[in-house]
Amino acid sequence: MAGLIRFTPDSGEPVDKRLALMRVEQVPQVATAPVEVFRCGLADAPDPVPCGPA
């Protein structure tokens, strides 16, 4: 069973999960890692991590 992502009702941010949007610079280049362009949340963080550009 896949883990569910819960969101806070007031801000909509993920609870104890990290969500990220990634961009691939060169599709045929499998050795090049994708670049994170937006992130929201962080698992096991002592303080909430705001959503925003990476």
VMD Tcl script that draws the C-alpha trace (Angstrom):
set ca {
  {0.00 0.00 0.00}
  {1.38 3.41 -0.94}
  {1.81 6.07 1.74}
  {-0.76 8.81 1.84}
  {0.23 12.45 1.84}
  {-1.65 14.52 4.41}
  {-1.93 18.30 4.10}
  {-2.54 20.96 6.73}
  {-6.06 22.37 6.39}
  {-4.99 26.01 6.78}
  {-2.00 26.22 4.41}
  {-2.28 23.07 2.30}
  {1.37 22.19 2.97}
  {2.33 18.51 3.21}
  {2.72 16.98 6.68}
  {6.01 15.07 7.24}
  {6.58 14.74 3.49}
  {8.59 16.65 0.93}
  {7.11 17.47 -2.47}
  {9.25 18.84 -5.28}
  {8.90 19.85 -8.91}
  {11.93 18.87 -10.95}
  {13.14 20.06 -14.35}
  {15.21 17.92 -16.70}
  {17.73 20.02 -18.60}
  {18.75 17.43 -21.19}
  {16.29 14.59 -21.79}
  {18.69 12.23 -23.63}
  {21.45 12.79 -21.04}
  {20.63 10.14 -18.43}
  {23.77 10.97 -16.45}
  {22.56 14.53 -15.79}
  {20.48 14.83 -12.64}
  {17.19 16.76 -12.70}
  {17.13 20.23 -11.13}
  {14.72 21.01 -8.30}
  {12.77 24.17 -9.13}
  {10.10 24.19 -6.40}
  {9.83 22.49 -3.03}
  {7.26 22.20 -0.31}
  {7.73 20.61 3.09}
  {10.48 18.49 4.56}
  {10.16 15.19 6.38}
  {11.30 15.13 10.01}
  {12.01 18.87 10.15}
  {11.80 20.51 13.60}
  {10.19 23.62 12.08}
  {7.83 23.91 9.08}
  {9.62 24.51 5.80}
  {7.76 27.03 3.64}
  {6.79 26.22 0.07}
  {8.59 28.12 -2.64}
  {11.28 28.18 -5.29}
  {14.28 25.98 -4.60}
}
mol new
graphics top color blue
foreach p $ca { graphics top sphere $p radius 0.5 }
foreach p [lrange $ca 0 end-1] q [lrange $ca 1 end] { graphics top cylinder $p $q radius 0.2 }
display resetview
